[in-house]
Amino acid sequence: MNTQTAAEEARDSPALEWGARIGFVVYGLVYGVLAWLTVQIAVSGGSSAKVSRQGALHEVARQPLGGTMLWIAFGGFCALVLWEAATALVGHHDKDGGKRVVARLASAAKAIVFAVFAFSCAKVASGSGGNKSGGAKTWTARILELPAGPVIVAAAGLAILAYGVYSVIRGLGDGWRKDLDPDGKRGDLGKVITVLARTGYTSRGLAFGIVGGLVIWAAFTQDAQHSGGLDQALQRARHAPLGSALLILIGLGFACYGLYNIARAFYLRRK
């Protein structure tokens, strides 16, 4: 059996499909927690946990049966890794040529993202994932010390900013519709999912755009204190004019993105 055949059989597996559905539900719930933490920053100026992937998972760990939920999340994200990896190898048959290559590369990137989520779930569930702050500042400071450090940091910031722009474009466009089966795109349900997707992708893009901007600014000033992850970016945004209102909108957008992923789990289409 060659690799392509194995990938095709894996994607056709009902067990993997249901695992992927669970993974999308979990992914949506993580963004729901991020939404709550973001609104907490907007209202009170602080939060007991960081607005980040690790922060959200630590928030889950504090809940009753939190450890069990994290191990379920780990299994769901592992299924998503296999789902997207198989899609990267044999999926996107509705596209041709270069478009298919780009789509498969995007699926491969998603597999990496979900692998990071799976690893984080395992670390937090096993008690080895300390909720440390300043991670982005640490790596920025280390890279800035290199001979070409500012250039590397600027490139990383541009990449994050580009991802934010991509998220906004994807939300305002119709590309996300291809992830849903026909039942998820028609009637009143389709209209609701459209609002969730457009609002969610746009808000996520705005948040990552702020992060990218801070990293680029750190490269120009050669001061790692000007950089930071999502948590620091939102904390700084709060002090801008109408910052609290902006954070509430971003938080609501995160909630919409989470709900969209839960809807996607129920109306998942094979690619």
Disulfide bonds with the S-S distance in Angstrom:
none
